[in-house]
Amino acid sequence: MRFDIITLFPAIFDGYLTQSLLDKAIQRELVHIHRHDLRDWAEDTPHRKVDDRPFGGGPGMLIQVKTTVNCAESVEAMDSRKARKILLTPQGKRFDQRMAEDLATEERVMLLCGRYEGFDQRVIDILEPEEISIGDFVLNGGEVAAMVIVDAVVRLLPGVLGDENSNIEDSFSRGNRLLEFPQYTRPREFRGHAVPEVLLNGDHKAIAAWREQQSLERTEQRRSDLLPDHNTNK
């Protein structure tokens, strides 16, 4: 799978791309992640300026349409595979596990990271990207949101996780509407907190039932909106 990330700050990704499972996936060529500095397509060569004041007035600056479209089209031509384009914006559709699973089936994804007051509307009109948000809050730019999407998608690719079943029981995975159950490891007791006895007796049927009940209770307490019989009028 190939990711193309268009950003004004490619160095933000330096540490992130060289750590843990993602680094191993890159080294094993399970995923290819390419960063593209939007300023490389700036027409104002000496200053590499890519933004300007909005028509009609208002605070902040907008990223220019010509620079962005030229960049995206040039990046698209770097590989024969058509890229699924995603623009990160607080105004977009909420990113969730189902969307991550959908993106994991793609051969190529392009992520456009905004800054300042965002992109000139004509970027969206011309490139027709999907607009995606990772939550109802505002970040300084789309880079962190891009990392979230890459992280959620890459771990779903075959061969990335050591155990292929690791993501099946994750919260929200593959249609699972329950939060994940609590888990424990050694020692059996610490500061008066003991591991539940049911997890120590080797009765896998009882363990499965306990975990299911714990997931249900945790979901009721923390995210009752995920349950099918949740009353939104309460």
N, C-alpha and C positions, 0 to 999 in steps of 0.2 A: 504494500500500500504506500502511496506517496501523499505527503502533505506539502503544500506550498503556502508559506505564511508571508503575507505582505504587511510590512510594518515600518514605522519610522525609527524603531529602536530594536534592531535585530540582536544586539548584545544582551538584551534582557533575558534571552533564552539560553545564554551560554551555560550557566550552572544547571539549569533544569534539564537540558538535553544530555548531560554527561553524568547522570546519577541513576542508580538503582535499575529497575526493570526496563525503563525506557532506554537507557544507555545500552543495555544488553540486547534489546530488540533491534536497536540501530546497528550495533556491531554484527549481529547475526543476519542483517539485511531483511528482517521481517517487516520493517517500516523504513521509509526514506523521508526525511524531513528537511526541506529546503527553505531557507529564510531569504527574503528579497527586500532590500532597503528601498523604500519608495522614493527616497531622495535621488537614487540613481537615474530616475526618469524625469527629474526636474528640468525644466527648460532654462531656469535661471541658474546657469552652470556655476558661476562664482560662489553664490550663496546657497545653492541647492534649496531654494524656497519652494514649498509645496502648498502653502496655505494663503488665504486672503480673507479680507473682511466680507461679511455677508451683505448682499444687496438688501436694501430696506432698513439697514441698521441693526443694532442689537449687539450684545456682548460676545466676545470671543472671536475665534477664527474658524474658517471652514477649510477642509482639505479639498484642493482643486480637482475638478472633474477630469480635465485633460490628462494631467499627470497620472491620476489613478487608473483611468481607462487604458491609457497606453501601457502602463505597468502590467495590469492584469492580463491584457491581450498578449503582451510579450511573454509573460510567464506561462500563459496557457499554451503557447507555441513551443515551449521547451520540451514538451513530452507529447507523444501522439495520443495519449489517453485524455479524454474530455474530463475536465475538472468539475466537480460539484462545488459551486461557489457559495460561500457563507460569509455574510457581513455581520460582525459582532456589534450589537447595539442594544441599549436598554429598552428600546422600543420593539424588539423582536419577539418571536415566539419563544416560550420558555423551554430551555434545554432540559431534557430528562433522559432516563436510562433507555427508554424505548427509542429515542432519537439516536443515542449513542450506538445502540445495536443496529439501527438502520445504516448509520454512517460506516460502521465496521464492515459492511458488505460492499462498499465502494472501492474502486481501484485508486481513485485520486480525489483529494479534497483541497480546495483553496480557501484559506481563511484571510479575510481582510480586516485588519486591526485599525480602528479609528483612533483619533486623538482630538484634542481641542473640543470644538462643538460638533464634531462629526464630519461626514462627507457631504459634499454638494449633492443634492437630491438626484441630479442627473447621473451620478455613479450608479445608483440603484435602478434608474429608468433604463440605462443602456446595458449594464452588465446583468441585470435581473438576478441578483444573488438572493438566497434565502436569508432573511434577517432573523438572527438568533440572539437571545439574551440568556445569561446564566442566572439571573435573579432580579428582583425588584430593588436594585440599588445601582449607583453610578460609580464606575471606576475611572481612574485617570486615563485609561486607554484600553484597547481590546486585547492587549498582550496576555494579561492574566486569564481572561476568558478563553483565549485561544489555547493556553496551557491546560485549562480545565477540560476542554473538548478533546484535545489530543490525548490526555491522560485517560479519560473515560473510554475513548475509542480503542486506543492501542492495547489496553489490557484485555480486550475482547478478541484480538486477533489470534488465530491458532498458533500455538507454540510460545506465546509471550509469557504466560504464567506457568510455573513449574508443574502445577496440578491443573489439568484442563477442567476439573470440576469446581475449582476455587470460586469462580464467579457465579455459579448457578444459584447458590443460596444467598448471595448478596442481597441487601435491601434493594428493591425495585427491579431486580434482574428478571428478564424473560417473563414478564407479566406478573411477577410476584408483587403483591400489594401489601405485604407485611414487612415490618422492619426486622432486621436480623436479630436472632436470639443472643443472649449474653454467652460469652465463651470464657474458658479458664485454662490455665496451664500450671505448672509447678511453681511454688510449693502448694501443697494441699491446704495449708492454713497460713495466714499472715495477719498478724495484729488482730486476732479474733475473728477474722473473716475466712470462713471455710468454703471449699468447693462443694457445691450441692452433691449430696450422696448419690443421687440418681446417675451422675456422670461417672461414677467410680465402680459401679457394680457389673458392667459389661453387658447389661440387658439393652440391646440396641433398639428394641421396640419401645421400651420405656423411655429411653433417651430421646428417640424421635418424637414421642408424644409430649415429653417435657419441653423440648425445644419448640414445638409447634405452639404449645400453650404460652410459653414465654414470649414468642413472637407476637401472638395475638394480644397479650396483655400490654406489651411494650407499645404496640401500634395504637391500642385504645387510649393509652395514657399520653402518648406524644404526638400522634398523627391520626386522630380518629377520622379525619377527612378521607383517608385512604380506604376505609372500610366500605364495602358495598351498600350497607344499610345505614350509612351516615346520613343524618338529617341536617341539611344545610340551613334549615330555618331555626335551628336551636341557637 
